[in-house]
Amino acid sequence: MEENKNQEIKNEGKKPEKASAYKQPWWKSIYRTYRAEFMKIVWPSKPTLVKHTITVIVVSLLFGAYIALTDGILTILFSRFVGLVT
């Protein structure tokens, strides 16, 4: 008797599960899940997007220049080293 009372207390506040007569196709549940997640995305404003785009372009150019400069210096040093050895 007491077990039934404890079970009723545990089940309070829970919604009863509905028995669905129509089972949805698997792709509909996936679509709904993706759509729900997609709606949670907070898109940046246009000024923020422009600022971040410019930042990425500038950093990429600086990093590319650093790599080119380092490559040039190492190429010159390596060619002089090979010239001394041969």
N, C-alpha and C positions, 0 to 999 in steps of 0.2 A: 504494500500500500504506500509506504513511504517512498519507495523507488519511483512510483508513478508520479508522486508530487514533485520529486526532484527533477524528473524528466520534463514535467509540465513547466517548471520554473525555468529550466534551460531553454525550452522551446519558445518561451514568451518573447515577443518582439521580433521573432523571425517570421518572414512572410512564407506562407505555404507555397510549395513549388507547383507550378502549373504543368499539367500533362499536355504537351503539345501534340495535336493531331497531325500537324504539318511540319515535317522536318525540312529545314532550309538546306539548299545545296551548300557544300563546303566553301565554295568561292564567295558566297554572299556573306558568310560570317567573317572571312578574311577581309573582304572589301570594307565591311562595317568597322572592323578593328583598325585598319589602316586609315580610314576616313576619320575616325574618332581621334587617333593620334595626330593626324595631319591638322586637325582643327585646333590642337593645343599649341601649335607653333606660333611663336611671337615673331612676326616679320619686322625687320628694322625699318626705320623711316628712311626717306630718300636722302636727306643730308648725312645720316649715319652711314648709309650704304656707300655714298660717294667718298666720304672720308676714309672708310676702311679700304675701299678699292684703291684709292690713291696711295695709302700706306703700304698696301701689298705690292703695288707696282714699284714704288720707290725702294722698298727693302729688297725686292727681287733684283732690281738694277744694281744696287750697291753690292749685293752678294755676288752677282755675276761679274762685276768689275773686280772684286776682291779675288775671285777664282781666276780670272784672266790674268791679273797682275801676278799672282802667285805662280801660275803656270808659266808665264813668260820668264820670270826670274829663275825658276827651277830649270827651265829649258836651257837658258843661257849658262847657268852654273854647270849643268850636266854636260853640255857640249864642250865647255872649257876643260872639264875634268877628263872627258874622253879624249880630247886633243892632247892633253898632257901625257896620258897613258900610252897612246899609240905612237 
